[in-house]
Amino acid sequence: MKFFLDANIPYSALDVFREFNLAAIHARDVGLSRASDEQIMEYVIKNKSILVTKDLGFANIIIFPIGLHYGLVVFRLPFFFKAIQFVNVLRNFLSSVDVILLERTITIVKLGRYRIRKV
């Protein structure tokens, strides 16, 4: 299982994925820091990765049908959160979820809770 971190995810989040022995790559490492949503989705499909983003647009199942990609984790946190606050929420989320359940789902993560929607 691989994770792809969108450009809007703090780069320091990669360290959290490593803590949990999860493979992850950031958009900036593959030259996609300014890519369109379509380019991002094309990359994650090609690389069979679960997309981690703050962009709720990826959760639009009309534009990006769930069967098309390998999974989506959308973080819905206050806009003023700093990277360290985001990383703490991510760490809490990963410690409380069975990551296998994230495949082929849309997961919405909010402060202190999450919901997984299998479509």
SVG drawing of the C-alpha trace seen along z (x, -y; Angstrom):
<svg xmlns="http://www.w3.org/2000/svg" viewBox="-21 -31 33 35">
<polyline fill="none" stroke="black" stroke-width="0.4" points="0.0,0.0 1.3,-3.4 0.2,-6.9 0.6,-10.1 0.6,-13.4 -0.9,-16.3 1.0,-19.6 -1.4,-21.0 -0.2,-18.5 2.8,-19.6 6.1,-17.9 6.7,-16.9 3.8,-14.5 6.1,-12.1 7.9,-11.5 4.6,-10.3 4.0,-7.8 7.6,-6.5 6.9,-6.2 4.1,-3.8 6.2,-2.0 3.9,-3.2 5.3,-4.0 4.5,-7.6 5.6,-10.2 4.9,-13.9 3.8,-15.8 6.8,-18.0 9.2,-15.0 7.8,-14.0 7.3,-17.5 3.6,-17.7 3.5,-20.6 1.7,-22.8 -0.2,-20.0 -4.0,-20.1 -6.4,-17.8 -6.6,-15.7 -2.8,-15.3 -2.7,-14.3 -5.4,-11.7 -3.7,-10.4 -0.5,-9.9 -2.1,-8.2 -4.0,-5.8 -0.9,-4.9 1.0,-4.3 -1.8,-2.6 -1.6,-5.0 -4.0,-6.3 -4.3,-10.1 -4.0,-12.2 -5.2,-15.8 -7.0,-18.7 -8.9,-19.3 -12.5,-18.3 -12.9,-18.4 -11.3,-15.0 -14.2,-13.6 -16.6,-14.5 -17.6,-11.0 -19.0,-12.4 -15.7,-13.9 -13.5,-11.2 -15.5,-8.0 -14.4,-5.8 -13.8,-2.8 -11.3,-4.8 -8.8,-5.3 -7.3,-3.3 -8.5,-5.4 -8.8,-9.0 -8.1,-10.5 -9.4,-14.1 -8.4,-16.2 -11.0,-18.8 -9.1,-20.8 -9.2,-24.5 -7.4,-26.6 -5.2,-28.2 -3.6,-24.9 0.2,-24.9 2.2,-21.9 2.9,-20.6 -0.9,-20.6 -1.6,-18.8 1.1,-16.2 -0.4,-15.6 -3.9,-15.0 -2.4,-12.7 -0.4,-10.7 -3.6,-10.3 -5.6,-9.2 -3.0,-6.6 -2.7,-5.2 -6.5,-4.7 -7.3,-3.3 -6.6,0.0 -5.0,-1.4 -6.2,1.6 -9.7,0.1 -8.5,-2.9 -8.2,-1.1 -11.0,-1.8 -12.7,-4.2 -13.2,-7.9 -12.1,-8.8 -12.9,-12.2 -10.7,-13.1 -11.8,-15.9 -10.4,-17.0 -10.9,-14.0 -12.9,-11.8 -13.0,-10.3 -15.5,-8.5 -14.8,-5.9 -17.2,-5.6 -16.9,-2.5 -18.6,-3.0"/>
</svg>
